[in-house]
Amino acid sequence: MSEIQIIALSIVGFAVGFTLAYFAGNKMAKSKIEEAEERKKLLIEDAAKEAATLKKEKLLEVKEEWHKNRQEFEAETQDRRNKIKSSEHQLSQREESIENKLELITRKEKFIQQAEGTFQQREEEFKTKEQSLVQRTKQIDQAFEEQTARLERITGMTRDDAKKYLMENMVNEAKSEAAQMVKDVRDEAKIHAHKEAQKLIVQAIQRTASDHCVETTVSVVNLASEEMKGRIIGREGRNIRAFEAATGIDLIIDDTPEAVVISGFDPFRREVARVALERLMSDGRIHPARIEEVVEKAKKELEEEIIRVGESALLELNIHNMHPELIRHIGKMKYRSSYGQNLLHHSIEVGFLCGVMAVELGLDVNMAKRAGLLHDIGKCVDRNIEGPHALLGYDLAKKYREHPVICNAIGAHHEDMEMETAIAVIVQASDSISGARPGARRESVENYVKRLEKLEELANAFEGVTKTFAIQAGREVRVIVEPDRVDDLRADQIAHDLASQIENSMEYPGQIKVVVIRERRSMSLAK
């Protein structure tokens, strides 16, 4: 084939290929256009659905918001209506009160108008009565002057003399009547008070049993043999000197068979010495170093024993919740004495008596027992502190936060301060009962003589007293008065005043009876 034919054939082939390709591309483009149209329709349908749902949601939100606003508006409107109703009700009440006040004012005005009229009438009546009274007063004054002049002429006394005479008579008569009334009231009060006090005291004493012995100043330690005395004394007396120096007491070794006497005024030291001496004798080793060691151990054990004794006293009286330091002071009472009476036994006895009296009087029993047990706690305070033991005990109880009623009872049981409660009174009474019973206490001869002299001195200071006798160991004072200078009523007054002075100026156990004797003897001789 020639080149022209080949070119022609290639041109024809190209044209045929191009035609086929054109038709194939056109067909594919149509199919794509159709697919795009279908997608377009689907998108449009989806968009319409979404728009419809959004429209419904928005409509629902708008409706909810509208309902919410409507409810709030209705609530606010109802609240305003309620406020308007309450204000209207208040206004109506105010109107009613104003109307009532107006009506009351009108009534008062009418009453005042009527009262003014009656006042004027009464004022005129008073003026007329006043004039008549003035005239009558003048007439009475004239009659009085005439009568006084007649009386002066008849009696021969001036007006001033008559006044003086009448006043003296009236004063004397008033004094005698007052003394008689005081005597009657005092006698009646004594009858009732004495009966009630006897009843309470007898019941308290009957229900309390105590020992009738007093403390001594010596203790006796029994020995196994007479040889032990030499070992206690030691070579050249070194053991007994070391023992007395360590304990602060005196050892008396005499001819008494198989016994050694421990002498000392401090019961605590005396007990330490007794325990230490018994241990030394049982151990057999007696020399100065051993003595000091045993004495120290005995002191520590007795300190622990003091706390146990205090706790036992609380259990005996059924008392709880007390400060440990107060419990230790209560235990120390075991080794203290008052006029020979053991202080712990006395305090427990006072606690029991206070409890019995508190039951009878309807008071707090536990508080009364607590005050009775602690009333002498001031006697266990350090002896270097000055002041009455009642006030020292008051400060100690207040320091450890005892109840104010208990503190007052402690401080007032010897009248160093004012009594504020009935418990303070029964503590004082119980203390007197415990100290006054037979065999409870003792006092030195010197103090006893001074007390008797003081009693006679107080009685002799009264006017009209001739003789005074203190009898029954100072428990009774008999006063003899002059019958011409002292009458019966004055004798009663002297007895009362003397008893008051004894209470205020003296300290004594129990009570003192004051007896005033007025005796008149008339004598004549038959010849």
C-alpha positions in Angstrom: 0.0 0.0 0.0 1.0 3.4 -0.7 1.7 6.0 2.0 -1.5 7.9 0.9 -3.6 4.9 1.5 -2.0 4.2 4.9 -2.6 7.9 5.9 -6.2 7.6 4.6 -6.8 4.4 6.5 -5.3 5.9 9.7 -7.5 9.0 9.3 -10.6 6.9 8.9 -9.6 4.7 11.9 -9.1 7.8 13.9 -12.5 9.2 12.9 -14.2 6.0 13.7 -12.5 5.7 17.1 -13.3 9.3 17.9 -16.9 8.8 17.0 -17.2 5.7 19.1 -15.4 7.4 22.0 -17.8 10.4 21.7 -20.9 8.3 21.8 -19.5 6.2 24.7 -18.7 9.4 26.7 -22.0 11.0 26.0 -23.7 7.9 27.3 -21.7 7.9 30.5 -22.3 11.6 31.1 -26.1 11.0 30.8 -25.9 8.3 33.4 -24.0 10.5 35.8 -26.4 13.3 35.2 -29.3 11.0 36.1 -27.5 9.8 39.2 -26.9 13.4 40.3 -30.6 14.2 39.7 -31.6 11.3 42.0 -29.1 12.4 44.7 -30.5 15.9 44.4 -34.0 14.7 45.0 -32.9 12.6 48.0 -31.1 15.6 49.5 -34.0 17.8 49.0 -36.3 15.3 50.6 -33.9 14.9 53.6 -33.7 18.7 54.0 -37.4 19.0 54.0 -37.8 16.3 56.7 -35.1 18.0 58.9 -36.7 21.4 58.5 -40.1 19.9 59.5 -38.6 18.3 62.7 -36.7 21.5 63.5 -39.9 23.4 63.1 -41.8 21.0 65.4 -39.0 21.3 68.1 -39.0 25.0 67.9 -42.8 25.1 68.2 -42.6 22.8 71.3 -39.9 25.0 72.9 -42.0 28.1 72.2 -45.1 26.5 73.7 -43.1 25.4 76.9 -41.7 28.8 77.4 -45.1 30.3 76.9 -46.6 27.9 79.5 -43.8 28.7 81.9 -44.2 32.4 81.6 -47.9 32.0 82.0 -47.5 30.0 85.2 -45.1 32.6 86.6 -47.5 35.4 85.7 -50.4 33.6 87.3 -48.3 32.9 90.5 -47.2 36.5 90.7 -50.8 37.7 90.1 -52.0 35.3 92.9 -49.4 36.6 95.3 -50.4 40.2 94.6 -54.0 39.3 95.1 -53.2 37.7 98.5 -51.2 40.7 99.5 -54.0 43.0 98.5 -56.5 40.8 100.5 -54.2 40.9 103.6 -53.8 44.7 103.3 -57.5 45.1 102.9 -58.1 42.9 106.0 -55.6 45.0 108.0 -57.2 48.2 106.8 -60.6 46.9 107.9 -59.3 46.0 111.3 -57.7 49.4 111.6 -60.9 51.0 110.7 -62.7 49.0 113.3 -60.1 49.9 116.0 -60.3 53.6 115.0 -64.1 53.5 115.2 -63.8 51.8 118.7 -61.4 54.4 119.8 -63.6 57.2 118.6 -66.5 55.7 120.4 -64.4 55.4 123.6 -63.2 59.0 123.3 -66.8 60.2 122.9 -67.8 58.2 126.0 -64.8 59.7 128.0 -65.7 63.2 126.8 -69.3 62.7 128.1 -68.0 61.3 131.4 -65.6 64.2 131.8 -68.3 66.7 131.1 -70.5 65.0 133.7 -67.5 64.8 136.1 -66.8 68.5 135.7 -70.3 69.3 136.8 -70.2 67.0 139.8 -66.7 68.3 140.7 -67.9 71.9 140.8 -70.8 70.8 143.0 -68.5 68.9 145.3 -66.0 71.8 145.4 -68.7 74.1 146.6 -69.8 71.5 149.2 -66.2 71.1 150.4 -65.8 74.9 150.8 -68.9 75.0 153.0 -67.7 72.0 155.0 -64.2 73.6 155.3 -65.7 76.8 156.7 -67.8 74.8 159.2 -64.7 72.7 160.2 -62.6 75.9 160.8 -65.3 77.2 163.1 -65.5 73.8 164.9 -61.7 73.7 165.2 -61.7 77.2 166.8 -64.4 76.0 169.2 -62.4 72.9 170.1 -59.2 74.8 170.6 -61.0 77.2 172.9 -62.5 74.3 174.8 -59.1 72.5 175.0 -57.5 75.6 176.3 -60.2 76.0 179.0 -59.9 72.3 180.0 -56.1 72.5 180.2 -56.3 75.6 182.3 -58.8 73.9 184.6 -56.6 70.8 184.8 -53.5 72.9 185.6 -55.5 74.6 188.4 -56.8 71.3 189.8 -53.5 69.2 189.6 -51.1 72.0 190.3 -48.9 70.9 187.3 -47.8 72.8 184.2 -48.4 71.4 180.8 -44.7 70.4 180.3 -44.7 68.6 183.6 -47.8 66.7 182.7 -46.4 65.8 179.3 -43.2 64.5 180.9 -45.1 62.5 183.5 -47.4 60.9 180.8 -44.5 60.1 178.5 -42.6 58.4 181.3 -45.6 56.3 182.2 -46.3 55.5 178.6 -42.6 54.5 177.9 -42.5 52.3 181.0 -45.8 50.7 180.1 -44.6 50.2 176.5 -41.4 48.6 177.7 -43.2 46.2 179.9 -45.7 45.3 177.2 -42.9 44.9 174.6 -40.9 42.7 177.0 -44.0 40.6 177.7 -44.7 40.2 174.0 -41.1 39.3 173.3 -41.2 36.8 176.1 -44.5 35.2 174.8 -43.2 35.0 171.2 -39.9 33.6 172.3 -41.6 31.0 174.6 -43.9 29.9 171.8 -41.1 29.8 169.3 -39.0 27.8 171.8 -41.8 25.3 172.3 -42.2 24.5 168.6 -38.6 24.8 167.6 -37.4 22.8 170.6 -39.8 19.9 169.7 -38.8 19.9 166.0 -35.1 20.2 166.8 -35.3 17.4 169.4 -37.1 15.2 166.9 -34.5 15.7 164.1 -31.5 15.4 166.5 -32.9 12.3 168.2 -33.6 10.6 164.9 -30.1 11.5 163.6 -28.3 10.3 166.8 -30.3 7.1 166.9 -29.3 6.2 163.4 -25.6 6.9 163.9 -23.3 4.7 166.0 -19.8 5.9 166.8 -16.9 5.1 169.1 -16.7 6.8 172.5 -12.9 7.0 172.8 -10.4 9.7 172.3 -7.0 9.8 170.6 -3.8 9.5 172.7 -0.3 10.7 172.0 1.5 7.4 172.5 1.6 4.0 170.8 2.9 0.8 172.3 4.9 -1.8 170.3 5.2 -5.3 171.8 8.7 -6.9 171.7 9.5 -10.6 171.2 12.1 -10.5 174.0 13.9 -8.1 176.3 17.1 -8.5 174.2 15.4 -6.5 171.4 15.6 -3.4 173.5 19.4 -3.4 173.4 19.4 -3.9 169.6 16.9 -1.0 169.2 19.2 1.3 171.3 22.3 0.1 169.5 25.9 0.7 170.4 26.2 3.9 172.3 22.6 4.7 171.4 23.3 5.2 167.7 20.2 3.2 166.5 17.7 5.0 168.7 19.1 8.4 167.7 19.0 7.5 164.0 15.4 6.3 164.4 14.2 9.4 166.2 15.9 11.6 163.7 14.3 9.8 160.7 10.8 9.7 162.2 10.6 12.9 164.3 9.2 11.1 167.3 10.5 9.9 170.7 11.2 6.3 171.6 10.7 5.6 175.3 12.4 2.4 176.5 12.0 1.8 180.2 11.4 -1.1 182.6 8.1 -2.0 181.0 8.5 -5.7 180.1 8.6 -6.6 176.4 7.2 -3.2 175.3 8.5 0.0 173.7 6.5 3.3 173.8 6.4 5.6 170.8 5.5 9.2 171.9 4.6 12.1 169.6 1.8 14.5 168.9 1.7 13.9 165.2 -0.3 10.7 164.6 1.1 10.3 161.0 4.7 10.3 162.2 3.8 8.0 165.1 2.2 5.5 162.7 5.3 5.7 160.4 7.5 5.0 163.4 5.3 2.0 164.6 5.3 0.4 161.2 9.0 0.9 160.7 9.9 -0.4 164.1 7.8 -3.5 163.7 9.5 -4.2 160.3 13.0 -3.6 161.7 12.3 -6.1 164.6 10.9 -8.7 162.2 13.8 -8.3 159.8 16.5 -8.3 162.5 18.8 -5.9 160.7 18.8 -2.8 162.8 21.4 -0.1 161.9 21.2 3.5 160.9 21.2 2.9 157.1 18.6 0.2 157.3 16.5 2.4 159.6 16.4 5.3 157.1 15.5 2.9 154.3 12.7 1.2 156.2 11.3 4.6 157.4 11.1 5.9 153.8 9.3 2.8 152.6 6.8 3.1 155.5 6.2 6.8 154.6 5.4 5.9 150.9 3.1 3.0 151.9 1.2 5.2 154.4 0.9 7.9 151.7 -0.8 5.3 149.5 -2.9 4.1 152.5 -4.1 7.7 153.0 -5.6 7.7 149.5 -7.3 4.3 150.1 -8.7 5.6 153.4 -10.1 8.6 151.6 -11.7 6.5 149.0 -13.2 4.1 151.7 -14.7 7.1 153.4 -16.4 8.2 150.2 -17.7 4.7 149.6 -19.0 4.5 153.2 -21.1 7.7 152.6 -21.9 6.8 149.0 -20.2 10.0 147.6 -18.8 10.1 144.0 -16.9 12.3 141.6 -14.5 14.1 144.0 -11.1 15.6 143.1 -8.1 13.3 143.9 -6.5 16.0 146.0 -9.6 16.4 148.2 -9.6 12.6 148.6 -6.0 12.7 149.8 -6.9 15.4 152.3 -9.8 13.2 153.6 -7.4 10.3 154.1 -5.0 12.6 156.0 -7.9 13.2 158.5 -7.2 9.7 159.8 -4.0 11.1 161.3 -5.5 14.3 162.7 -7.4 14.9 165.9 -9.6 17.7 167.3 -9.7 17.9 171.1 -8.6 14.2 171.1 -11.4 13.1 168.7 -10.2 11.4 165.5 -11.0 13.9 162.7 -11.9 11.3 160.0 -14.4 9.5 162.3 -15.8 12.9 163.3 -16.2 13.9 159.7 -17.9 10.7 158.7 -20.2 10.9 161.6 -21.1 14.5 160.7 -21.7 13.3 157.1 -24.2 10.6 158.3 -25.9 13.1 160.6 -26.3 15.7 157.8 -27.8 13.0 155.5 -30.4 12.0 158.1 -31.4 15.6 158.8 -31.5 16.4 155.1 -33.9 13.5 154.5 -36.2 14.8 157.2 -36.1 18.3 155.9 -36.5 17.4 152.2 -33.0 18.7 151.2 -30.4 17.2 148.8 -29.0 14.2 150.8 -25.8 13.7 148.7 -24.9 17.4 148.9 -25.5 17.4 152.7 -23.3 14.3 153.2 -20.6 15.8 151.0 -20.6 19.1 153.0 -20.6 17.2 156.3 -17.6 15.1 155.3 -15.6 18.1 154.0 -16.5 20.6 156.7 -13.2 20.2 158.6 -11.0 19.7 155.5 -9.2 22.9 156.4 -7.6 21.3 159.4 -5.5 19.1 157.0 -4.1 22.1 155.1 -0.4 22.9 155.7 0.1 24.3 159.2 2.2 27.2 157.9 -0.9 28.7 156.3 -2.6 31.1 158.7 -6.3 31.6 159.1 -9.4 29.8 160.6 -9.7 26.2 159.4 -13.3 26.9 158.2 -12.1 29.6 155.7 -9.1 27.5 154.7 -11.4 24.6 153.9 -13.7 27.0 152.0 -10.7 28.1 149.8 -9.6 24.5 149.3 -13.1 23.3 148.2 -13.5 26.3 146.0 -10.1 25.7 144.4 -11.1 22.1 143.4 -14.5 23.3 142.1 -16.9 22.0 144.7 -20.5 23.2 144.6 -21.0 26.8 146.0 -23.5 25.4 148.5 -20.9 23.0 149.9 -18.2 25.7 150.0 -20.5 28.0 152.0 -21.4 25.2 154.4 -17.7 24.5 155.0 -16.8 28.2 155.5 -19.9 29.0 157.7 -20.0 26.1 160.1 -18.1 28.2 162.7 -19.9 31.4 161.6 -16.7 32.8 160.0 -18.9 33.8 157.1 -22.7 34.2 156.5 -24.8 31.1 156.1 -26.6 31.1 152.7 -28.5 27.7 152.7 -30.2 25.3 155.0 -27.4 22.7 154.4 -25.0 25.1 156.1 -27.2 25.1 159.2 -27.5 21.3 159.5 -23.7 21.0 159.0 -23.2 23.3 162.0 -25.8 21.4 164.0 -24.3 18.0 163.1 -20.8 19.2 164.0 -22.0 20.3 167.4 -23.8 17.0 168.0 -20.7 14.9 167.1 -18.4 17.0 169.3 -20.8 17.3 172.3 -21.6 13.6 172.8 -20.1 12.1 175.9 -16.5 10.8 175.5 -16.0 12.4 172.1 -13.6 15.2 172.9 -11.4 16.5 175.6 -9.6 19.8 176.3 -6.7 20.9 178.3 -7.1 22.1 181.9 -5.8 25.6 180.9 -8.4 26.1 178.2 -11.1 24.7 180.5 -10.3 27.2 183.2 -10.1 30.1 180.8 -13.5 29.1 179.4 -15.1 29.1 182.8 -13.5 32.5 183.7 -14.8 34.0 180.4 -18.3 32.7 181.1 -18.4 34.3 184.6 -16.8 37.6 183.2 -19.5 37.9 180.6 -22.3 37.3 183.1 -21.0 39.8 185.7 -20.9 42.6 183.1 -24.7 42.9 183.2 -26.3 45.5 185.5 -28.0 44.0 188.6 -26.0 40.7 188.6 -24.6 39.9 192.1 -23.1 36.4 191.6 -22.3 34.0 188.8 -21.5 30.3 188.9 -20.2 28.2 186.0 -21.2 24.6 186.8 -21.4 21.2 185.1 -18.0 21.5 183.5 -18.9 24.8 181.9 -22.1 23.5 180.3 -24.3 25.7 182.5 -24.1 29.2 183.9 -26.2 30.3 186.8 -26.6 34.0 187.3 -28.1 35.5 190.5 -29.6 39.0 190.2 -30.8 41.6 192.7 -34.7 41.3 192.9 -35.1 45.1 193.7 -33.2 46.2 190.6 -34.2 43.4 188.1 -37.8 42.3 187.5 -38.9 39.1 185.9 -39.0 40.5 182.4 -35.6 42.0 182.7 -34.3 38.6 184.0 -35.6 36.9 180.8 -33.9 39.6 178.7 -30.6 39.1 180.6 -30.7 35.4 179.9 -31.3 35.9 176.2 -28.6 38.6 175.9 -26.0 36.6 177.8 -26.6 33.5 175.6 -26.2 35.7 172.5 -22.9 37.1 173.8 -21.6 33.6 174.6 -22.4 32.5 171.0 -20.7 35.5 169.5 -17.5 35.7 171.6 -16.6 32.2 172.7 -15.7 28.8 171.2 -17.0 25.7 173.0 -18.1 22.2 172.2 -21.8 21.5 172.5 -24.1 24.0 174.1 -24.2 26.1 177.3 -27.3 26.6 179.3 -27.9 30.0 180.9 -30.1 30.2 184.0 -31.0 33.6 185.6 -32.2 33.3 189.2 -34.3 36.1 190.8 -35.1 35.3 194.4 -36.8 37.7 196.9 -36.8 36.9 200.6 -38.9 38.8 203.1 -38.0 38.6 206.8 -39.5 39.7 210.1 -38.9 39.0 213.8 -41.6 38.1 216.2 -40.8 39.4 219.7 
